[in-house]
Amino acid sequence: MLLTIAVILAILWLLGFIGGIGGSLIHIILVIAVIVFVYNFLTSRRRV
C-alpha cells in the first residue's frame, strides 16, 4: 500500500516538473511519503 502511494506521488512529482501541476504541495507530500517509507522500513527490520 505504501509503495503504491510512493509510486503515484513520484509520478505526480515528475508531472509537476513538466507541467507545473500542484506546485510545491506535491513536493512536500512526496518528502513526507519518503520519510514514512524509510521509517516503516527501518522499524520493520528491527522487529524481525
HUZIRA-V648908 format. One record per helix or strand of 3 or more residues. SS is the DSSP state (H for helix, E for strand). FROM is the first residue (numbers start at 1). TO is the last residue. If there is no record, write none. Layout:
# HUZIRA-V648908
SS | FROM | TO
SS | FROM | TO
This chain:
# HUZIRA-V648908
H | 2 | 19
H | 25 | 47
